[in-house]
Amino acid sequence: MKILLQETWQKGLEWDDNLAKDLKDAWESWCLEIEHLSSALNWKPFVANRMTEIQFLTDPKIWDYISGKDNPSDL
């Protein structure tokens, strides 16, 4: 988003000017990516793959409770 705004400024575009095709395409692509990321369903395969890897590489006997204060994933 920041880069898109910088590019509009560098091109000297005013508020009501039409965007060039490359900027319009970049904006639409960014909007689609944000929409995709906002859906929790899109994260399920990633989380499932990560959990499989963790379970394969570690022994559940060593798993233990970690408070949120001490858990680096909660930072």
C-alpha positions in Angstrom: 0.0 0.0 0.0 2.7 2.4 1.0 4.6 1.8 -2.3 1.5 2.4 -4.3 1.0 5.7 -2.6 4.6 6.6 -3.2 4.3 5.8 -6.9 1.2 8.0 -7.3 3.1 10.8 -5.6 6.2 10.3 -7.7 4.1 10.4 -10.9 2.7 13.7 -9.7 -0.9 12.5 -9.7 -3.5 14.7 -8.1 -6.4 13.4 -6.0 -8.9 13.3 -8.8 -6.5 12.1 -11.6 -7.1 8.7 -13.1 -4.6 6.0 -12.2 -2.3 4.6 -14.9 -3.0 1.0 -15.9 0.0 -0.3 -14.0 -1.0 1.4 -10.8 -4.6 0.4 -11.2 -3.6 -3.2 -11.7 -1.3 -3.1 -8.6 -4.1 -1.6 -6.5 -6.6 -4.2 -7.6 -4.1 -7.0 -6.9 -3.4 -5.6 -3.5 -7.1 -5.5 -2.7 -7.6 -9.1 -3.7 -4.6 -10.2 -1.6 -6.0 -8.4 1.5 -9.4 -10.0 0.9 -7.7 -13.5 0.6 -5.6 -13.0 3.8 -8.6 -11.8 5.8 -10.3 -15.2 5.4 -9.4 -17.5 8.3 -10.2 -20.5 6.0 -7.1 -19.6 4.0 -4.8 -20.2 7.0 -6.1 -23.7 7.7 -3.8 -25.6 5.3 -0.8 -23.6 6.5 -1.5 -24.3 10.2 -2.2 -28.0 9.4 1.1 -28.4 7.6 3.0 -26.7 10.4 1.3 -28.8 13.0 2.2 -32.0 11.1 5.8 -30.9 10.9 6.0 -30.0 14.6 4.4 -33.3 15.6 6.7 -35.3 13.3 9.9 -33.5 14.5 9.2 -33.5 18.3 8.2 -35.9 20.9 4.8 -35.1 22.6 6.3 -36.1 25.9 8.4 -33.0 26.0 5.4 -30.7 25.3 4.4 -28.6 28.3 2.4 -25.6 29.2 4.0 -22.2 28.5 2.5 -19.0 29.9 1.7 -16.3 27.3 4.3 -14.1 29.0 7.1 -16.6 28.2 5.8 -17.9 24.9 7.8 -16.3 22.0 4.9 -16.9 19.6 2.7 -14.6 21.7 5.1 -11.6 21.3 
